Amino acid sequence: MSSSLLHPPSYLPPAVALRHSQQAPSILGKTTGAISTSLFHSLLSAPETPELWITYENLLLSCLRTGDDESAHQCLGRLVNRFGDDNERIMALKGLIREAGASDAATLDAILKEYEEILRDNPTNIPILKRRVALLRSTGRISESVSTLISLLDITPTDAEAWAELADLYFSHGLYSQAIYALEEVLVLQPNAWNIHARLGEILFVAAKSSDHLGQFSEALKRFSRSIELCDDYLRGYYGLKLASLPGHHQGAPSSRTGSDGFAVPDLATLSKLDEMATEKLAEIVRRSSAGEKGWQGYDEAEIKAARELLESVSGGAVVR
Amino acid sequence: MTWISKFTTALGLLLLADACYSAYEHSVLQTHRAASLSSLTTSHSGATTTLPIDITIETIIATFIVCLGMVLSTSKLRPIQWRVWAGKIEREGEAGFLSSSGEVEKDYVGNPFQLLESRPGFVDIRKQRKEFAVWAKGQ
């Protein structure tokens, strides 16, 4: 997890977002925001870097999150000065600011109508389509947001972010098989994404638990294993591997039966070996990370805590420091 | 570039400049001597002294010192295998990608697939604002 302003802030913990938005006045004050187009001035002043604009955009998002609307408007002003009003991303950011400032349903409806108007002029305005999906989802109109998202995916079938959003939408409403399909599409586009393999494993696990479909436990095991293959010492992968390899989940499956992809349901010896390896690895990660060892501090605190609780619950009270 | 590599490179360049200037001085001396000799005798002396060996040694040593300085200033090598690199990101975070001056390297982006889970194009800003307000109250 990084704390730099060059990375999108939606994954940042609230404290870091607050710190970024508090830096806003100093960052805005440092550069004047005046972009000169004459050759002479551009020779004298520092060259504009792409990082500057990314910084403005991420600062805008952090400020909106923490409620600092004044700085957010200033950031937007500078972006509009540079890129103009017709840029698709700028239009989406403007819509975002208005959404953030909206206080009642009538304003949100007005914003939605504006999005639709923009889309009537340009039906392939991807950032505005995404904002429309997000706003529909936020106001609770799920079926409309799903249909908008599907039409977006008809326009650009290679947008992995949109497929991931579709998977999340389906999953949050219990439609597991559709969510699994959407995440598999994400993996077609980004086959090396270890965190998406782990996410798919998690969804398969939840689906298998709710429907008692035994083959899905093996699928989940396969996905978690792949995520560990792609990333050494992946805490989330080992956690899922440990949960999915509990023998209780694979009982009742005849050993000759194969899963949906021809993946044989593993036998008990393999399962116990996997379980052992996962336990050992989790213990090592928890131990080294809590001991403050250099080179093991990149893990998320909450994940380490969850791993420790899992180990303690399984080992029956033997404390892992 | 750390200070020791800068210092070494500068020292090497200084030595190189000194060697080059000495060689230039030598060649000027040669032509001057040849010119003054030819005004006295009709035949050339024939034997021009070769470049003194210490200038040659100084040039070679200066080149080595410059190369050493440049090598000292390279950044740490990064892992090639995907899983080792991914593991480094997960395990060490940004602390594993510091440049020689102690700052996080500019092209470090963390987990590049994180955006598939945070999805910044679909951010629900009102929900984030509410959650932040709740967290701020709790502080």
Chai-1 contact restraints between the chains, C-beta under 6 A:
chainA,res_idxA,chainB,res_idxB,connection_type,confidence,min_distance_angstrom,max_distance_angstrom,comment,restraint_id
A,S2,B,E94,contact,1.0,0.0,6.0,A-B,restraint_1
A,S2,B,G110,contact,1.0,0.0,6.0,A-B,restraint_2
A,P8,B,P120,contact,1.0,0.0,6.0,A-B,restraint_3
A,S10,B,S118,contact,1.0,0.0,6.0,A-B,restraint_4
A,S10,B,P120,contact,1.0,0.0,6.0,A-B,restraint_5
A,S10,B,V123,contact,1.0,0.0,6.0,A-B,restraint_6
A,Y11,B,Q114,contact,1.0,0.0,6.0,A-B,restraint_7
A,Y11,B,S118,contact,1.0,0.0,6.0,A-B,restraint_8
A,P14,B,F132,contact,1.0,0.0,6.0,A-B,restraint_9
A,P14,B,W135,contact,1.0,0.0,6.0,A-B,restraint_10
A,L64,B,I125,contact,1.0,0.0,6.0,A-B,restraint_11
A,R65,B,Q128,contact,1.0,0.0,6.0,A-B,restraint_12
A,R65,B,F132,contact,1.0,0.0,6.0,A-B,restraint_13
A,T66,B,F132,contact,1.0,0.0,6.0,A-B,restraint_14
A,L96,B,I125,contact,1.0,0.0,6.0,A-B,restraint_15
A,E99,B,I125,contact,1.0,0.0,6.0,A-B,restraint_16
A,A100,B,I125,contact,1.0,0.0,6.0,A-B,restraint_17
A,K130,B,G121,contact,1.0,0.0,6.0,A-B,restraint_18
A,K130,B,F122,contact,1.0,0.0,6.0,A-B,restraint_19
A,A134,B,F122,contact,1.0,0.0,6.0,A-B,restraint_20
A,A134,B,D124,contact,1.0,0.0,6.0,A-B,restraint_21
A,S138,B,D124,contact,1.0,0.0,6.0,A-B,restraint_22
A,S138,B,R126,contact,1.0,0.0,6.0,A-B,restraint_23
A,A160,B,L116,contact,1.0,0.0,6.0,A-B,restraint_24
A,E161,B,R119,contact,1.0,0.0,6.0,A-B,restraint_25
A,E161,B,G121,contact,1.0,0.0,6.0,A-B,restraint_26
A,A164,B,L116,contact,1.0,0.0,6.0,A-B,restraint_27
A,E165,B,R119,contact,1.0,0.0,6.0,A-B,restraint_28
A,E165,B,F122,contact,1.0,0.0,6.0,A-B,restraint_29
A,A193,B,F113,contact,1.0,0.0,6.0,A-B,restraint_30
A,W194,B,A86,contact,1.0,0.0,6.0,A-B,restraint_31
A,N195,B,F113,contact,1.0,0.0,6.0,A-B,restraint_32
A,I196,B,L116,contact,1.0,0.0,6.0,A-B,restraint_33
A,L230,B,R83,contact,1.0,0.0,6.0,A-B,restraint_34
A,L230,B,A86,contact,1.0,0.0,6.0,A-B,restraint_35
A,C231,B,R83,contact,1.0,0.0,6.0,A-B,restraint_36
A,C231,B,A86,contact,1.0,0.0,6.0,A-B,restraint_37
A,C231,B,G87,contact,1.0,0.0,6.0,A-B,restraint_38
A,C231,B,E90,contact,1.0,0.0,6.0,A-B,restraint_39
A,D232,B,R83,contact,1.0,0.0,6.0,A-B,restraint_40
A,D232,B,G87,contact,1.0,0.0,6.0,A-B,restraint_41
A,D233,B,G87,contact,1.0,0.0,6.0,A-B,restraint_42
A,D233,B,R91,contact,1.0,0.0,6.0,A-B,restraint_43
A,Y234,B,E90,contact,1.0,0.0,6.0,A-B,restraint_44
A,G295,B,E92,contact,1.0,0.0,6.0,A-B,restraint_45
A,W296,B,R91,contact,1.0,0.0,6.0,A-B,restraint_46
A,G298,B,R91,contact,1.0,0.0,6.0,A-B,restraint_47
A,G298,B,E92,contact,1.0,0.0,6.0,A-B,restraint_48
A,G298,B,G93,contact,1.0,0.0,6.0,A-B,restraint_49
